[in-house]
Amino acid sequence: MKRIVLLFLLTLSLVGHAQSNSEINLSKTLPETRMGLWTNGDYKIYVSLDSLEKAFRSAGEQSLKSAQTYPLSDSTYLFTTQRYLKAADQLKTAENGFDLRSLVLYHGRNNEQNNAGNSYIVLSYVKVFVQAGDGIVYYKDARVYMLQVRYIPEGDGLMFGSTTVIYVDDVANFAFKDYQHYGW
């Protein structure tokens, strides 16, 4: 019985920390009109300006509802709402190929350092669209229709987390890389 429990625990520890891979299939029919551009090294990633505008406007409206629900709180929600709605307005009038890194979008009070653009929030939205297959990705100037996803566990116990890497053919040359910490 002890051997069975020991083998079970050994197997569980190996499975729990194993790398896993999956794929993202990108649309072959998505039109290339009115798309915003996010560049990262060898990658040019395009997402629909209309879809992104709709998502930002919705997030801005939710932030405004929070500001109305908590009127005695500081004006954090109002600043956030203004940024989301301004970004949505910019996308509404943007031309095809608009540089998404130029958008200024973050949560909280105004902060000059965050007003430089290149927003992690915009990157997160772009990644969500790509993961849903609703993006156009060019890798080394050639359109690709499939991306690889690798989940890499890191650490143990309270220091446990994982890195997610999205790439075409070389995990070191990635379109997106994200670390998520699961411990305390």
N, C-alpha and C positions, 0 to 999 in steps of 0.2 A: 504494500500500500504506500509506503514511504517513497518508493521508486516512482510510482505513478504520479504522486503529488509533485515530486521533484521534477519529473519530466514535463508535467503540465506547467509548472512555474517557469521553467527554462524556455519552453515554447512560447509562453505568454510574453516573456520579456523580449524575445527575439522578434515576435510579430508586432509588438507594441512600438518598437523602435525601427522598424524596417522602412526603407524608402519606398514610396509608391509613385507610380507614373500614370498619367492619363493623357487624353488628347482633347483639343478644342477644335471642332470643325467650324470653319468660317464660311459665311454665305458666299455662294458663287454668283448670286443674282442681285446682290445689293448694289444699287446704282451709285455712281461716284459723283453725284451732284450734291451741292450744299453740304460738304463734309468739312469738319474741323480736323486739324492736323496736330498730332502729338509726336514729336521725334525723340528717339532715344538711341543714340549710336547708329547702328546699321538698320534700325527699324524706323519706318514711317507708318504711323497708325492713324487711320481716318475713322471718325465716327460722325453720325448724322447730327448736324447743327440743330435741326428741328427737335430731335429726340432729347438732346442734351439741354436745349432751352426749356423744354417741357419739364424735365427732371429738376432743373435749377429753380424754375418758377414754383413748382410744387414744394420743394424744400424751403423756399423763401416764405411761402404762404404758411407752412407749418411753423416756421420760426416766428412769424407774426402772431399766430394763434398762441404760441407760448408767451410772447410778450404781453398779450392781452390777458392771459390767464394769470400771469405773475407780475402785475403792474408795479408792485413794491420792490421788485428785484432791480438790480442795476440795469442799465440800457444795453447789456450784452446781446440780448435777443434782437433789439432794434438794429444794432450795428450789423449783426449777422444777416438779418433780413435784407437790409439795404444792399449788402454785397451780393447776395444771391440774386436779387431782382435786377441789380445793375448788370451782373454777368448774363442773365437771361435776356435783357434788353440788348446787350452787345451781340449776343448770338443771333438774335432776331434779324438784325440788319447786316450780319457778317457775310462776307463773300466766301465762295468755295476756297478751301485751303487755309482758312483762318487759323492762326497760330494759337492753339489752346493754352500754351504756356504763358501767354500774355494776360490771362484772366487773373484777377485778384480775388481769391475766395478762401476765407478761413472763418472759424468761429471765434467769437469773443469781441472784446474792445479793439479799437483801432491800434495798430502797432506798425510803425514805419518799416520794421524789418520784414514783416509779412506782406507789405504793400508792393513788393518787387515782382509778384506773379510767381509762376512756376509752382503752382499750388498742389499740395498732396491730395487735397479734396478733388480737384479736377482729375488728377491722375487716377484716383480711386474710381471715379465715374467712368473714365475711359476704359479701365481694366474690366469693370463690370460689363460694359457693352461688348468688349472683345470676348470675354468668357461666355457671354450669351450667344456668341456667333454673329453679333450685329456690328462688326467692325471690318474694315479693310486693312490688311497688313501687307506692307511691302518690306521685304528683307533683302538687303543689298540690291535694291532697285528692281526686284522681281516680286510680283504678287504671289503670296502664299495662301493656301486654303486650309492648312492644318498647323496647329501649334502644339508643342509638347508641354506638359505640366509635370514638374517633379516636386514632390513633397519630401523634404529632408528633415527628419527629427534631429534635435540638438539638445544636449544636456540631459540631466537626470533630476528626479525629485522636484524640489521647488524651483530649480533652474531650468525646467523643461520647457521647450518651445519647438517651433518648426519654421523652416524657411520654405516658401513656395517660389519656384522659379518657372517662368513661362518663356519659352524659347523655340527656335526652329530646329537647329541641328547641333548646337554647341551650348551646353548649359552655362558656360562662362560668358557667352555672348547672348544676353537675355533681353527680352522686351520689357519684362516686369520681374521684380524681385521684392519679396515681402517677408518680413519676419514677424511671427506672432508668438508672444510669450504666454504659456499656459500656467506657470507657477505663480507663487505669491509675489 
